Structure formats: structure tokens, C-alpha cells
Amino acid sequence: MCELLGMSANTPTDLCFSFTGLTQRGGRTGPHIDGWGVVFYDGRGVRVFRDPLPSATSPVARLVQDYPIKSEVAVCHIRQANVGNVCLVNTHPFVRELWGRYWVFAHNGQVPDSVFKPGGFQPVGTTDSEALFCDLLNRARATLTPESTALDWARFLAPIAADHARKGVFNCLLSNGEWLFSHCSTKLASITRRAPFGAAHLRDAEVSIRFDAVTTPHDVVTIIATEPLTRDECWDCYAPGEWRMWQRGVVVTAGGQ
């Protein structure tokens, strides 16, 4: 299975600490050696980094670890391939434009025997994940509008995610840069950091940080990951079937189970 990492914050924040922990699982402390990717939102723009090499040894991943790109929303994925060849075109996260916004999707799991109606969005690669993403956007374009709110999208996405989870495994992250939707089919956890900030140590690397040295008292930053990334913080594990819609670091609506 693959692993996911997402961030929702109320202020531009870098992902270096969490990203460093996740990348170790791509060939050093974990088996996810079939590529990795991360997308950072910058207003309506996106910075996209993807590489089919293992994240633990990828020179591009090292650049991202050392480059403090600040964003309010980020989506990351490390891949253990089960559908589709190991190549750049099959590397998550996937990005598409809809209604003048970039939409970003990353998926962990398999949804076999899915049937998709033809539409304007078509997959470029051969993964079921990209096909699911394209189908979702085709349905959204037929159902929602550019003015649809995060709550509208949550009501639209929740039954689709539940249906995919009944057919297979559908852990996912989806964002348009304003909000971040997360769905747990089997495994997902989150942690929300706010004042008073403390210290944390990664599980997968000898790296620690004092958040009070790099934050303000007003900051709220939520990290979502397949498995907790730190060993001395209390992570909140999703229940199977649970979904949460995040905006500026906090849950605006949730459901499932």
C-alpha cells in the first residue's frame, strides 16, 4: 500500500519536518519505493514535485526536504505500486484544472472493477487512482458549480468515497487549495498543532524540532498521514469510513463511520 501526507494550515507553513519523516518510508524504513510526489499550493498556483525514484534516495526529495516552501495546503504521496507501471506518469499526486482552479488528488488503495463514464477528464497514465480522480471531476462538473462551497463538496464527495470503499480500499486526499478533504477506508491519522507549541521527534529519522521557535501564538497547523510521523505526540486516528473536511487547519465538517 502507499502512504499519504497532507497539510492544512491557517498561515503559510513549510512541510520540511513531516516530509523528511515520510520520505524515509520510501526505501529506508518502509517499502514504498515506487515513486513519490508532493504538491504545494501558492494562492491559485501550485508547485509540483514528482519522481518515480524511491523517496529515501531521490535527489529531488532531498531538495524539497531542504527547501522551506511555505503553503497553507499541501498533498504528498509515496507509492508502493500495485496497479500501473512504475513511471512518472503514474506517480501521485495527480493534478487537473477545473473552473480556473488546480485540483490535487492522492490515493492509497485499490478499487477494482470500477466502471467510469466517458467525460472531459481522462487519465494519462494507467493507475486506477488517476481514473478515479478523473471520474470524480467529471461527476463534479455535471453536479456542482464554480460557486459550490466546501460543505457542498463534502456532501458530494462523502457518498462517492463510501461507495469506493465498499468496493475496495479508498484512503484519499483531495484539495482545491482552499480546503482539504480526507477519507479513511482503512488507515489515516491527524494531529493539529496550536499554541502552546512544544517539541517533536520523527519516528523514521533522528530529526527533532521545537515548534515554538518557528511559529506564532496564532498558528494552527494540521498534518494528516497514513501512519503517525512522530513518536512523542498524540495523533488522532480516523475510524474506517470516517471523512473530514479541513480548512485553515481545522475541521469544518465531518462524517462517516
C-alpha positions in Angstrom: 0.0 0.0 0.0 1.0 3.6 -0.5 1.2 6.3 2.2 -0.4 9.8 2.2 0.6 13.1 3.8 -1.4 16.3 3.8 -1.3 19.7 5.5 -3.9 22.3 6.2 -2.9 25.5 8.0 -4.1 29.0 8.7 -0.8 30.5 7.7 1.8 29.6 5.1 3.8 26.8 6.7 6.6 24.6 5.4 6.3 20.8 5.3 10.0 20.0 5.7 9.8 18.2 9.0 6.9 15.9 8.2 8.1 15.4 4.6 11.5 14.3 5.9 9.9 11.7 8.0 7.6 10.4 5.3 10.4 10.1 2.7 12.3 7.7 4.9 9.5 5.2 4.4 10.2 5.2 0.7 13.0 2.7 0.8 14.8 3.2 4.2 12.2 2.4 6.9 9.4 1.3 4.6 8.7 -0.5 1.3 7.2 2.4 -0.7 9.9 2.6 -3.3 7.9 3.2 -6.5 8.0 6.9 -6.6 6.8 9.9 -4.7 5.2 13.3 -5.2 4.2 16.5 -3.4 2.1 19.5 -4.4 2.2 22.8 -2.6 -0.4 25.4 -3.2 0.7 29.0 -3.6 -2.6 31.0 -3.9 -4.2 29.6 -7.1 -0.8 28.3 -8.3 0.8 25.0 -7.5 4.4 23.8 -7.1 4.6 20.2 -8.2 7.5 17.8 -7.5 7.2 14.2 -8.6 9.8 11.5 -9.1 9.5 7.7 -9.9 12.6 7.0 -7.8 12.4 5.9 -4.2 11.9 9.0 -2.0 14.6 7.9 0.6 17.3 8.3 -2.1 15.8 10.8 -4.6 17.8 13.9 -5.1 14.6 15.8 -5.8 13.2 14.7 -2.5 16.3 15.9 -0.8 15.8 19.3 -2.4 12.2 19.5 -1.1 13.4 18.5 2.4 15.9 21.3 2.5 13.7 24.0 0.7 11.2 25.5 3.1 8.3 26.1 0.7 5.5 27.7 2.7 1.9 26.8 1.9 -1.4 26.6 3.6 -2.3 23.3 1.8 0.0 20.6 0.7 -0.6 17.0 -0.6 2.0 14.3 -0.7 2.2 10.6 -1.6 4.8 7.8 -1.6 4.0 4.8 -3.8 4.1 1.1 -3.5 2.8 0.1 -6.9 0.0 -2.4 -7.4 -1.7 -1.1 -10.5 0.2 0.5 -13.3 3.9 0.6 -14.1 6.5 2.5 -12.1 6.9 5.6 -14.1 6.5 9.4 -13.8 3.0 9.4 -15.4 1.7 7.0 -12.8 3.2 9.0 -9.9 0.8 10.7 -7.4 -0.4 13.3 -6.7 -2.4 13.9 -9.8 -3.3 17.5 -10.9 -6.1 18.8 -13.1 -7.7 22.2 -13.7 -11.4 22.7 -13.2 -13.2 26.1 -13.1 -10.0 28.0 -13.1 -8.5 26.1 -10.1 -6.0 23.3 -9.8 -7.3 20.2 -8.1 -4.9 17.8 -6.5 -5.6 14.1 -5.6 -3.7 11.3 -3.9 -5.0 7.8 -3.2 -3.9 4.9 -1.2 -5.6 1.5 -2.0 -7.3 -0.2 -4.9 -10.8 0.0 -6.2 -11.1 -3.0 -8.6 -13.7 -3.3 -11.3 -14.7 0.3 -11.3 -16.7 1.5 -14.3 -16.3 5.1 -15.5 -18.5 7.1 -17.8 -16.6 8.9 -20.5 -16.1 12.6 -19.9 -13.8 15.6 -20.4 -11.3 14.4 -17.9 -9.3 11.4 -18.9 -6.4 9.6 -17.3 -2.9 10.0 -18.8 -1.4 7.0 -17.0 -2.6 3.5 -16.2 -3.5 3.6 -12.5 -6.9 3.1 -11.1 -6.2 6.1 -8.8 -6.0 8.6 -11.7 -9.1 7.1 -13.3 -11.0 7.5 -10.1 -9.8 11.2 -9.9 -10.9 11.9 -13.5 -14.3 10.2 -12.9 -14.8 12.3 -9.8 -14.1 15.5 -11.6 -16.4 14.5 -14.5 -19.2 13.9 -12.0 -18.4 17.2 -10.1 -18.6 19.2 -13.3 -22.1 17.7 -14.0 -23.3 18.2 -10.5 -21.7 21.2 -8.8 -20.8 24.7 -9.9 -17.8 27.0 -9.5 -19.6 28.7 -6.6 -20.0 25.4 -4.7 -18.7 25.7 -1.1 -16.6 23.3 1.0 -19.8 22.0 2.5 -21.3 21.4 -0.9 -18.2 19.4 -1.9 -18.3 17.4 1.3 -21.9 16.4 0.7 -20.9 15.4 -2.9 -17.7 13.6 -2.0 -18.8 11.6 1.1 -21.2 9.1 -0.7 -18.7 8.6 -3.6 -15.9 7.9 -1.2 -18.1 5.5 0.8 -19.1 3.7 -2.4 -15.5 3.3 -3.5 -14.6 2.0 0.0 -17.2 -0.7 -0.2 -15.7 -1.9 -3.5 -12.1 -1.8 -2.3 -9.7 0.5 -0.4 -10.1 4.2 -0.7 -7.9 6.3 1.6 -7.6 9.7 -0.2 -6.7 13.4 -0.1 -8.4 15.9 -2.4 -7.9 19.7 -2.4 -8.6 22.8 -4.5 -6.2 25.0 -2.4 -9.0 26.4 -0.2 -9.9 23.1 1.6 -8.6 19.6 2.0 -10.9 16.6 2.0 -9.6 13.4 3.7 -11.3 10.0 3.7 -10.2 6.9 5.6 -11.0 3.5 4.3 -8.5 1.6 6.4 -5.9 3.8 8.0 -5.4 7.6 8.4 -4.4 9.8 11.3 -4.1 13.6 12.0 -2.6 16.0 14.5 -3.4 19.6 15.0 -0.7 21.8 16.4 -1.5 25.1 18.1 -0.2 27.2 21.0 1.4 26.3 23.3 3.7 24.6 20.9 6.2 22.0 22.0 8.9 19.8 20.5 8.5 16.6 18.4 10.8 13.8 17.2 10.3 11.9 14.0 9.7 8.1 14.1 11.7 7.4 11.0 14.7 9.7 11.3 16.9 11.2 14.0 15.3 14.6 13.5 13.5 16.8 16.0 12.0 20.3 16.0 10.9 22.9 18.5 7.7 24.3 17.0 7.6 27.2 19.4 10.8 28.5 17.7 9.2 28.6 14.2 5.6 29.6 14.9 3.5 32.4 16.3 0.8 32.0 19.0 -1.9 32.4 16.3 -0.8 29.5 14.1 -2.9 26.4 13.6 -1.4 23.6 11.5 -2.9 20.2 10.9 -0.9 17.2 9.5 -2.7 14.2 8.1 -0.8 11.0 7.4 -1.4 7.3 6.8 0.7 6.5 9.9 1.8 8.9 12.7 5.1 10.5 11.8 6.3 11.5 15.3 6.9 9.4 18.4 6.1 11.8 21.2 2.8 13.4 20.1 -0.8 12.2 20.4 -2.2 11.6 17.0 -5.9 11.2 16.3 -6.7 8.1 14.3 -9.6 8.1 11.9 -12.2 5.3 12.1 -12.7 3.3 9.0 -15.3 5.1 6.9 -14.6 8.5 8.5 -14.1 11.6 6.5 -13.1 15.1 7.4 -13.1 18.4 5.5 -10.3 20.7 6.6 -9.9 24.4 6.1 -7.2 26.6 7.6 -6.1 23.9 9.9 -9.5 23.0 11.4 -12.4 20.6 10.6 -15.3 22.5 9.1 -17.5 19.3 8.7 -17.0 15.6 9.1 -18.9 12.4 9.0 -18.9 8.7 8.2 -18.3 5.7 10.4 
